[in-house]
Amino acid sequence: YVRKKVSKLKSIEHLFKKVAGLNSRCEQLISTENGLLVGSSSGLYLIKEHEVKLLSNIRNVGYISEKNSAGMHYILCDEGVFSLTFNEDEYIISPLPLSLEDPLFSIIGIDSTLWLSGYDMVYKVQKEGPDSTLSKTYAFQSVFPEELRLDIIDDILYLFSESTIHYYAAEADSFMVYKSNKEVLHSYSNLTFFPPSANQHWLKLDQRMVRFDGDASEFQEEKWGLFENISTFYSHSGSEYWIIDDYSKIF
């Protein structure tokens, strides 16, 4: 008789659970000291220990920025631009006086400057106390209008379209095409940008998930075939992942 191992039972490595209490379309997750901020079509929520709390019923929250040096998050929604600050368990949400009428997809606050992106456009806004002034507009050419997304990594402002990565060169006051020696960052046909969370910056290049950190970028190709339509992606400590799919489910 010959004893031979023909199969091996492999334990489940990942368990995905839907968060109860959120049934509207969700666009973004942001990790904070107070919990996980969730932007959705029905309002702004906070998830803490898998419990959901409604912070504001502002509609169609499309983008939440990371906290800046002043401890402030910026929020884009149908009703305009808002700021959010936490003070321990208390929070304050305030509207900002901006008169931009075009759709906006991202906002970054650096000192007294706000950077906002739309279709083929980036807007530079100067804040002076309660007032805000549009100081410059940057236009980009494309065959079809593309949604532009901004992110800041290691003090460098990056701009992501559906086909190209740019970075802001302060000396030239212009956005330059980003070039990398890493093949994974230039051999793709379709780029999807996921809003940042907990200083993580994730892209989907075709079917590859890329954690973008400039030339230190790393990519992962496994696990995510389970999710055909990912709208938001966030990794916690490299072992816990939060995912929103296009059907408004959070895992």
Disulfide bonds with the S-S distance in Angstrom:
none
